């Protein structure tokens, strides 16, 4: 297992990338508390690139709740071990003052109408904060020469749609790669937040995957989706409070008009779900 080089400043990161002088660089931005889902991103980057760089930075702008921000796990030593095992070469682990060197940004990207839906409705400003840091990190990790790729997980589906649009709208010189969700044996999407769940809550949380599978199976058979049946599954789980369960256009995030109608499913869609289990908010999704 290799030991990744840890860079704390922009200058150290720039120097480490320049010294490696890679013909291709794969970059994965994270907030740490790494798990097997992150490792799948690192491995995908390792397969395609000469140099693999990740960032570990808990971005204050993405949190609406100061308590949630404060309790988010920070475990750089353990994260570095997992990253090294997955083939990561460089970890950029800056302090907030290094990322936002002029203080929290006065000028920010606006995620637009797509950023106001679903997670954006439940967490106002979240996606503006996410784009603020991802846009910076994509610049900071840019090797300036050779191929440049960035890797994101399918689990954060709405985030990926917005990043893809930002890259297209602002002409970032980076190729985006999407890596499938990694799940537990029982189907729970891996998340850093899962560590905050009790065993009873983890069992209850499996309703997210059951509901998704119900609708995905109907879509595969080109049957009417009738998502009310999926919503009904949540009503039988007292530990779970559903926020939303929708089927949307995967490019625009607009809810598909036939979601609750008696017409056969055709074309493409994206199932999105969010729920609070105990005190922990979880999201999941599946393309159909």
ZINOR-V290633 format. One line per field, one symbol per residue. phi: phi as a letter, one per 40 degrees, with the letter a starting at -180 (. if undefined). A space follows every 50 residues. Layout:
phi=???
//
This chain:
phi=.cbcccbbbdccccccccccfccabbbbcabgfcacccdccccccccbbc bbbbbbaccdccbcbccccccccbadccccccccccgccbbcbccdcccb cbgdccbbcbcgcccccfccccbdgdcccccdcccccccccccgagcbbb bbccdcccdcdccdcccccbfccbccbbbdcbbcdchcccaccccccccc cccccccccccccdcccccccfcdcfcdccccccccbccbbccaabbbcc bbgcccccdbccbccbgbabcbaaabbgbbcbbaaacb
//
